[in-house]
């Protein structure tokens, strides 16, 4: 890693920690520079402004998360890929908890500008990785054919994110494998439904002789 890349990494880490602790508005460039161990001017030299730093660190973090999800699913059958993706998201949050807190606290704000860009980034890259796995599972007949893939992917991503943060905050001693197993039990019941198709259930509901 080059000197500038290492400096940017320190700035990202400092900004993520501070924003997760205090919120974006209450975090100053002075605080970021002090925690990163650099001069204030280094922040402006690398990013131009606090807002630009926030946008850059979101892109950096979300891309790392999306890469972890895609890599986990690569080459696996759809349902195994779903299980691997859930596990990868849990692992990522366990390793990068301040960034996950930042996503919940800051990236889903109402409004436009950087906040809109952040939400779109998460949806396109991270949630998009989950959607790709679900779409393959629907196409392979493993999940119900009428599944709203985009909405389901958002639900899966958000559920894992929320459960992971609760686990890390309130039950850190609980094994990750146990949390993973509970999540998968919930997902199998809600996403799979009747994978043979809605037509079978409609026929059954019509009753005999109809």
C-alpha positions in Angstrom: 0.0 0.0 0.0 1.4 3.4 -1.0 1.9 6.3 1.4 -1.2 8.2 0.2 -3.4 5.1 0.3 -2.3 4.4 3.8 -3.1 8.0 4.8 -6.6 7.8 3.3 -7.1 4.5 5.1 -6.3 6.1 8.4 -8.7 9.0 7.6 -11.4 6.6 6.7 -11.0 4.6 9.9 -11.0 7.8 12.0 -14.0 9.3 10.3 -16.0 6.0 10.5 -15.3 5.7 14.2 -16.2 9.4 15.0 -19.3 9.5 12.9 -20.5 6.3 14.4 -19.9 7.7 17.9 -21.2 11.3 17.4 -23.0 11.5 14.1 -22.0 13.3 10.9 -23.0 16.8 11.9 -21.2 16.7 15.2 -18.0 15.3 13.8 -15.4 17.9 12.8 -12.5 17.8 10.4 -10.2 18.7 13.4 -11.4 15.6 15.2 -10.9 13.4 12.2 -7.4 14.7 11.7 -6.5 14.3 15.3 -7.7 10.8 15.6 -6.0 9.8 12.3 -2.7 11.4 13.5 -2.4 13.8 10.6 -2.6 17.6 10.1 -6.0 19.1 9.4 -4.8 20.2 5.9 -4.2 16.5 5.0 -7.9 15.9 5.2 -8.6 18.7 2.7 -5.6 17.7 0.5 -7.0 14.2 0.1 -10.7 14.9 0.0 -11.5 18.6 -0.3 -14.2 18.7 2.4 -15.8 16.7 5.2 -18.8 15.9 2.9 -16.5 14.6 0.2 -14.6 12.4 2.8 -17.9 11.0 3.9 -18.9 10.1 0.3 -15.6 8.6 -0.4 -15.6 6.5 2.8 -19.1 5.2 2.0 -18.0 4.1 -1.4 -14.9 2.5 0.1 -16.8 0.6 2.8 -19.8 -0.4 0.7 -17.6 -1.7 -2.1 -15.6 -3.8 0.4 -18.9 -5.2 1.8 -20.3 -5.9 -1.7 -17.0 -7.6 -2.7 -17.2 -9.8 0.5 -20.8 -10.8 -0.4 -20.0 -11.5 -4.1 -16.9 -13.5 -3.2 -18.8 -15.6 -0.6 -21.5 -16.5 -3.2 -19.2 -17.2 -6.1 -19.5 -20.7 -7.6 -22.1 -22.0 -5.1 -25.6 -23.3 -5.9 -28.2 -20.6 -5.1 -29.4 -21.7 -1.7 -25.8 -22.4 -0.5 -24.9 -19.0 -1.9 -27.6 -17.3 0.1 -26.4 -19.0 3.3 -22.8 -17.9 2.5 -23.9 -14.3 1.8 -25.7 -14.1 5.1 -22.6 -15.5 6.8 -20.3 -13.0 5.0 -22.5 -10.1 6.0 -22.4 -11.2 9.6 -18.6 -11.6 9.4 -18.1 -8.2 7.8 -20.2 -6.5 10.5 -18.3 -8.3 13.2 -15.0 -7.0 11.8 -16.2 -3.5 10.8 -18.8 -2.7 13.4 -18.3 1.1 13.4 -19.0 1.2 9.7 -22.2 -0.8 10.1 -23.4 1.6 12.7 -22.6 4.5 10.4 -24.8 2.9 7.7 -27.7 2.7 10.0 -27.2 6.1 11.6 -26.4 8.2 8.6 -26.8 6.6 5.2 -30.6 6.2 5.2 -31.4 9.8 6.0 -34.2 11.4 4.1 -33.3 14.0 1.5 -31.0 14.4 -1.5 -27.4 15.1 -2.0 -24.9 12.9 -0.3 -27.5 11.0 1.6 -29.4 10.0 -1.5 -26.1 9.0 -3.1 -25.3 6.8 -0.1 -28.6 5.0 -0.1 -28.3 4.4 -3.9 -24.8 3.1 -3.4 -25.9 0.6 -0.8 -28.8 -0.6 -2.9 -26.8 -0.9 -6.1 -23.7 -2.7 -4.7 -24.4 -4.4 -1.4 -28.1 -5.1 -1.7 -27.6 -5.8 -5.4 -25.2 -8.7 -4.5 -28.0 -10.2 -2.3 -30.5 -9.7 -5.1 -28.3 -11.5 -7.6 -28.3 -14.6 -5.3 -32.1 -14.5 -4.8 -32.7 -14.0 -8.5 -30.6 -17.1 -9.3 -32.5 -19.1 -6.6 -35.9 -18.1 -8.1 -34.7 -18.9 -11.6 -33.5 -22.4 -10.4 -36.9 -23.1 -8.8 -35.4 -23.0 -5.3 -37.5 -20.1 -4.1 -41.1 -19.1 -4.8 -41.6 -17.8 -8.4 -43.6 -14.8 -7.3 -40.9 -13.5 -4.9 -40.3 -9.8 -5.2 -36.5 -10.1 -5.5 -35.6 -6.5 -5.0 -37.7 -6.0 -1.9 -36.7 -9.4 -0.5 -33.0 -8.5 -1.0 -33.5 -5.3 0.9 -35.2 -7.2 3.7 -32.5 -9.8 3.9 -29.7 -7.2 4.0 -31.5 -5.1 6.6 -32.4 -8.0 8.8 -28.9 -9.3 8.9 -27.5 -5.8 9.5 -29.9 -5.1 12.4 -29.5 -8.6 14.0 -25.7 -8.4 13.7 -25.5 -5.1 15.5 -27.9 -6.3 18.2 -25.8 -9.4 18.6 -22.5 -7.4 18.8 -24.0 -4.9 21.3 -26.1 -7.1 23.6 -25.0 -10.7 23.2 -21.3 -10.6 22.0 -20.6 -13.9 23.8 -23.2 -15.7 21.6 -21.5 -17.8 18.9 -21.7 -16.4 15.4 -22.8 -19.8 14.1 -25.8 -19.7 16.3 -26.9 -16.3 15.1 -26.3 -17.4 11.5 -28.4 -20.6 12.0 -31.3 -18.6 13.4 -31.3 -16.1 10.5 -31.2 -18.9 8.0 -34.1 -20.7 9.7 -36.2 -17.5 9.4 -35.2 -16.9 5.8 -35.9 -20.4 4.6 -39.4 -20.2 6.0 -40.2 -16.7 4.6 -38.5 -16.8 1.2 -39.1 -20.3 0.1 -42.8 -20.7 0.7 -44.2 -23.0 -1.9 -41.4 -23.2 -4.4 -43.6 -25.2 -6.8 -45.6 -22.1 -7.6 -48.7 -20.1 -6.7 -50.9 -22.1 -9.1 -50.8 -25.2 -6.8 -52.0 -23.3 -3.8 -54.7 -21.7 -5.9 -56.0 -25.1 -7.1 -56.0 -26.4 -3.5 -58.0 -23.4 -2.3 -60.7 -23.9 -4.9 -61.7 -27.1 -3.0 -62.9 -30.5 -4.4 -65.2 -30.7 -7.4 -64.5 -27.1 -8.7 
